Amino acid sequence: MDELSISYDYENRSVADFYIKAMQSDPLIAEALILNYKDLQRICAAGSFDGLIRKVLEIVGRAQLPSHKARLFTFFCRYLDLDESFAATLRQMVRHQSDDGGEVSDALKKDERVIDMLFQLTPPMVPSAAGQVEAQMHQFIDACNFLALSPIELAEPISDMSNNWTPWQQLFCLGAIDTYNSAVSALESLAFKTWPKLNHTALHVSDGTLRPVPGRRIRIGFMVHDSMPMMSGLLSGLDPTLFETVFIRPGKMGLSRAARDWVLRSERVVEVSDMDVYSAIDVIAAEQLDIIVSGPSVASVFFPMMARLAHLQMVLLEPNWTDGLTNADYYISWKPAEPVDVGKFYRSKVALLEHPPYYIERHSVDEITESTKAELRQRLFGPGAEGRIYLCANTPPKIHPDMDGMFRRLLESDPEATLVFLRGEYPPSKTLRFRLHQRLGELMNRVVFLRTLTQVDAHSLLLSVDCCLDSFPLCGMSSSFDAAMLGVPTVTLPREMPFGKWTATIYKHIGVSGLTARDEDEYLQIAHRLAKDPVWRNALGAELRQKAGPLVESAASVGAFAEFVARSWERHQAGLPPADWIDGSWQAPAAPVQQSAAPIESRKAAASA
C-alpha cells in the first residue's frame, strides 16, 4: 500500500478490503490475488470471500490487461486448480474481443487461441481430490483432439505459452500413468499443427546415411537443465576414443555444483536459447549429433525433443516425459525399480539396466549434535518442537490425494505429532494446503508448511525430525538416494507403477529392511515406530550410511550405461529399429545385420588409428 501511495486504515479493514483497495489502484494486482486465492478462500469468511471475488472480476472486466498478463492469469487459474466458475468467468473476460463487432484480426484470433489452450490444457499441478484423475486425463486428450480440428499456427511454444506451461509434469503427477503416453501423443498432434517447425528432422538424419566415416567418433549430446544432478558423472564411462561428448545447455550457466560438473566433464558445451524453441532446434541440428540423452522436464528441453535432432533420442533420470512422442526412442531406467509389465505403461522402448544408471556424487555429511537438532527444531517449529515431527519432504505435486486419509489417521493416532511439508511459498503448496484443510479440519493446527530452506538447513532438518514419510503412489527418487546416503530412514509404500517403488528398490538393493510397508496400516505402524523409538531409528540410520556405499559413484552403474549406449548405436548402424534392452540383451528378434555398418570394435580401432 505504501508503494502504491494509497491511504489505508490497516487496523479497521479486512484482508478482502485490502485486496479490493489495492486492485482499484492497480488492476494487475489481481495476479497476487490469483496466486493467493486458495489461502484467501481458507482464511476469509464465506461472504467476505464471495464479495472479494465479485469485485476482482468486476475490476478485471473493466481493465485492458496486457496480453502476457491475460495469459498468465488464465494459466494460474488452471495450474492452481481455482474454482471452475471463477476460472471460466475470468477466461471469458481476458479473451480479446473485437470492439466494433466486425471481423476479428489474426492477432486477436491467435491471442484467443492461446487463452483457450492455456485454459483447456493446463492440468492442476496438485490434484484437489482423489477419483478425478482418469477424467482429467481424458479431458486433456479430448481438448487436444478438439483444438486440433481447427488449428491456428502460433509463434513458438515458450513465447506463446511461457516456460511455466509444462502440462506433461501435471499429467504424470495425476497418477493415471497408464494413459500418460496417449495424452502426450495427443499433445504432439496439436503441437505439430500449432507450431509446425517442431515437426522437424535434422538434415544429417533425414539424408539416411548410415555409412561410418573413418576416424569420426560417435557424437553424443546430453541436453538437460544444468542443475540436474546424478548424470554428468556417467560421461566418465564413455570411451573418449569412441565417443565425443557435447553438453547442450538451455540458457546461461547456473551456479550449482552440478552445473560446474557438466562443463568440466563434457568435451564441448553448446548453449541454446531457453526462451526460443525454434532457435534451439536450429542450433542443436547444426551439431549433427548421433545420440541425444535428455532430461526433458522443462519446456526448453521437452519441446526440442519433439523434433528429430539425432539418430537416437533417449530419456534418462527423469520420468519418461516424452513417452508418446514420435521421436522418443528409449527410456533408460533401473529394472528392479520399474513395473514388471513395462509394456502397460511405456510406448517407447526401454533400457532396463541391472544397476541404477545414475552417478551419485560422493559428498561428506557432517554429523550434527543433539543440541544443534534441538536449536533447529526450536527455530523452525517453536512450541511444536517438543512433540514428534513427521516430515514428508517430497515436492507438493507428489503429495497425492490418496495420502490424505493416511495423514488424518497419523495425526489422530499420535496426539503429539506435527506433520511438516516443505516449499510452503511454492504456489502449488497453496492448493495442497487448502485441500488438506478440507480433509483434516482442526487437525490442520498440527500441520506446518516451511518455506524453502538453505541446503544446510534442509539436510539438518532431515537428520533432526522423528520420522520421514515417502509419498505414494509416486514416491521419491533422487531425494531417496540422498536420504539413504545421509542415513535418514524413510517409510515407503511401493506401488507397481512407474516411479512407484524407487525408495523400496533402493532399500532392497543395499540390503536394508524394516522400512518398506505392504499396505497403509503397516506404513503407519512403521512411521509411528520411527517417531517413537529413537534407538531403532538411529540404528537404521547408521545401517543406511554404512550400506549406501554401492550407490555412490558406482563403476558398475557407469559401465552398464556406457554398454547400453554403445550397443544401441551399434544396433542403429546395423539398420535395426530400437528394441527393449533388458538384462544386457535385446528383447526383440534381430534382423540380419547389414554389412555396410562397421561393428563398434572396428570403429574404435579406426578412431584409435
C-alpha positions, -999 to +999 in steps of 0.1 A: +000+000+000+029+023+008+044+016-026+011+024-043+008+056-023-027+045-010-040+059+022-053+029+041-067+023+076-050-011+083-065-018+117-101-015+107-101-033+074-102-070+064-079-089+041-106-087+014-108-049+018-070-048+014-071-066-020-100-046-033-084-013-024-051-023-040-067-036-072-087-004-076-054+014-077-037-012-100-058-040-116-026-060-122-025-068-085-052-093-094-022-116-101-014-116-064-050-125-056-049-154-081-017-167-066-031-164-031-067-174-040-067-207-020-052-191+011-078-163+009-106-188+004-094-206+035-090-176+059-118-153+048-154-156+059-175-171+030-195-138+025-163-117+025-146-140+001-175-141-023-177-103-023-140-101-030-142-125-060-171-105-074-151-073-071-120-087-086-139-099-116-156-065-119-122-047-118-105-071-143-135-069-166-131-031-169-093-033-173-074-036-205-049-063-195-017-066-214-017-098-235+010-115-214-009-108-182-041-122-196-023-154-205-006-156-171-039-151-152-055-179-172-026-202-167-025-198-129-063-203-126-059-238-140-024-246-127-036-238-091-069-255-096-090-225-087-128-227-086-143-236-121-168-207-120-141-181-113-116-195-138-142-198-166-155-162-160-120-148-159-111-166-191-140-150-209-131-116-196-094-118-207-101-132-242-096-105-267-128-093-284-132-070-314-145-036-303-168-030-332-184-064-337-166-067-370-141-092-382-116-104-356-080-098-366-055-126-370-036-113-340-067-114-318-076-149-331-041-160-320-044-144-286-078-161-281-063-194-292-035-192-266-060-183-239-082-213-249-052-237-249-040-225-215-075-229-201-081-263-216-046-278-215-033-269-181-040-297-156-037-288-119-001-292-105-015-306-073-047-327-077-076-315-055-093-348-049-089-385-055-111-402-081-108-375-107-075-383-123-088-406-151-114-380-160-088-352-161-066-372-184-094-379-208-105-342-207-069-333-217-069-358-246-103-347-258-093-310-256-062-316-277-082-335-303-109-309-305-084-280-308-065-299-335-097-299-356-094-262-362-057-254-357-042-219-357-005-215-363+012-196-335+047-182-330+066-208-309+058-226-277+076-207-250+068-172-262+032-182-267+026-203-236+055-192-213+081-216-199+058-222-169+035-243-191+047-279-187+014-299-188+034-332-190+045-327-154+010-323-142-003-352-162+023-375-148+017-364-112-021-371-116-010-407-112-030-422-141+003-432-158-011-460-180-028-433-201+001-408-199+016-416-233-018-412-250-021-377-236+014-368-247+007-382-282-025-361-284-004-330-273+021-337-300-006-339-327-019-305-317+016-290-312+027-300-347-003-282-361+001-252-338+039-249-341+048-267-374+085-262-370+085-286-341+079-313-367+114-311-380+141-336-389+177-325-389+194-328-423+221-352-411+193-376-400+170-372-430+196-380-456+195-416-444+233-420-445+244-448-422+279-452-436+305-448-409+332-421-415+366-435-407+381-418-376+349-400-367+337-406-332+301-410-321+288-376-312+266-379-281+248-349-267+234-345-232+205-320-231+194-312-196+189-282-173+224-279-158+211-280-122+202-317-128+225-340-107+232-377-110+240-376-147+272-358-157+294-384-140+282-410-165+303-393-191+334-408-175+323-443-187+321-432-224+353-442-241+368-409-254+383-427-284+349-438-294+325-410-282+327-372-284+305-357-256+286-325-261+266-308-233+236-289-248+228-263-221+195-244-223+203-208-212+231-194-192+253-214-169+240-219-134+259-216-102+254-251-087+280-278-084+260-299-109+263-270-134+300-268-130+304-306-133+286-306-167+311-281-181+341-299-167+331-333-178+320-326-214+343-321-243+322-294-258+295-271-243+268-256-266+244-230-252+209-229-268+181-205-261+158-213-232+132-188-245+130-196-282+124-233-291+128-228-329+162-212-323+173-241-300+162-266-326+184-250-353+214-248-330+211-285-320+205-297-355+237-279-366+257-301-341+249-332-362+246-354-331+243-391-334+226-396-300+209-373-276+203-382-239+179-358-223+161-349-191+131-332-207+111-319-177+114-282-186+099-266-217+132-256-231+142-293-233+108-310-239+098-291-270+131-295-289+128-333-282+096-333-303+119-328-333+142-354-347+176-339-340+197-370-337+196-406-350+187-418-315+169-398-287+168-411-252+155-400-218+174-406-185+169-398-148+135-382-151+102-399-156+097-408-192+083-374-200+085-378-238+068-412-239+042-410-266+062-386-289+070-399-324+108-392-319+112-408-285+133-439-289+145-451-255+138-446-218+168-456-197+160-468-162+167-494-135+150-527-140+140-536-104+125-501-099+102-504-129+069-522-131+071-559-142+047-552-170+065-523-186+045-526-218+014-515-199+030-481-193+056-473-219+052-468-257+089-460-263+115-488-260+131-492-226+166-499-215+163-515-181+197-519-165+208-541-137+223-512-118+208-477-113+220-457-143+230-427-123+262-412-110+256-402-073+283-378-062+303-385-031+300-358-005+308-356+031+280-354+056+288-339+089+272-353+120+250-329+139+248-328+176+216-332+197+219-295+207+221-285+170+190-306+163+171-290+192+181-255+181+169-261+145+136-276+157+130-247+180+138-222+153+115-238+128+087-251+149+086-231+181+063-247+207+057-277+184+094-286+186+089-307+217+065-330+200+071-356+173+079-342+139+069-362+108+084-348+076+071-355+041+100-340+021+087-348-014+076-320-037+040-308-033+028-323-067+037-358-054+015-353-023-014-371-039-050-371-026-045-408-019-024-398+011-049-376+028-066-404+047-033-416+060-023-381+072-056-379+091-050-413+107-014-404+116-024-371+134-054-388+151-033-417+164-004-396+176-016-365+196+020-352+198+025-354+160+033-324+139+032-330+101+056-310+081+058-301+043+085-281+025+084-253-001+055-236+015+059-204-007+057-225-039+023-216-055+010-252-057+016-256-020-014-233-015-035-258-034-022-286-012-027-266+020-063-258+010-070-295+002-056-307+034-076-281+053-107-295+038-097-331+046-082-326+081-103-298+097-089-289+131-061-314+127-045-287+104-034-270+136-007-295+137+004-292+100+033-269+091+044-257+057+080-245+058+094-221+033+123-233+011+153-239+033+190-235+026+208-267+017+225-268+052+191-264+070+174-289+047+200-316+054+200-308+091+162-309+092+162-344+076+186-356+104+166-338+131+130-350+126+115-381+142+101-397+111+104-392+073+074-401+051+078-411+015+050-400-008+027-425-026+016-436-052+045-416-067+075-419-044+108-401-041+137-409-064+167-386-063+156-375-028+155-412-018+191-417-029+201-386-009+182-398+022+199-431+020+234-415+018+226-392+047+213-421+068+177-408+070+152-438+074+121-431+053+090-452+055+078-461+020+047-478+004+057-491-031+032-493-060+036-513-092+038-483-115+065-460-129+080-440-101+061-460-076+088-481-059+121-464-062+127-460-025+117-496-018+141-507-046+170-488-031+164-505+003+163-539-013+194-532-034+216-522-005+200-548+019+181-526+044+148-540+057+120-527+080+111-495+061+090-509+033+053-513+040+029-537+024-002-515+030-013-483+046-017-499+080+018-511+081+030-478+067+015-461+097+030-487+121+065-481+107+060-444+108+050-444+145+079-467+154+104-444+137+090-415+156+087-431+190+118-454+190+149-433+186+172-462+193+157-482+164+157-451+141+193-443+148+204-479+142+186-478+108+203-445+100+237-460+108+229-491+087+218-469+057+250-448+058+271-480+060+254-498+032+248-469+008+283-471-005+275-492-036+251-464-048+278-437-047+300-431-078+292-467-089+316-481-116+290-508-123+263-482-130+286-462-152+297-493-171+261-505-176+251-471-190+281-470-214+275-505-226+238-498-235+247-466-253+274-483-273+251-513-282+222-490-291+244-472-316+257-505-330+221-516-335+212-484-352+242-486-375+231-521-384+199-507-397+177-521-369+149-503-352+150-496-314+141-525-292+138-532-255+172-538-238+167-558-207+193-579-187+220-568-211+204-581-243+179-571-269+144-585-264+132-582-300+144-606-326+171-590-347+171-590-385+203-599-403+230-573-397+237-551-427+274-554-437+276-517-445+278-509-408+312-515-391+310-530-357+317-509-326+350-526-321+361-519-357+351-483-354+370-479-321+401-493-338+398-469-367+393-440-343+424-450-324+444-452-356 
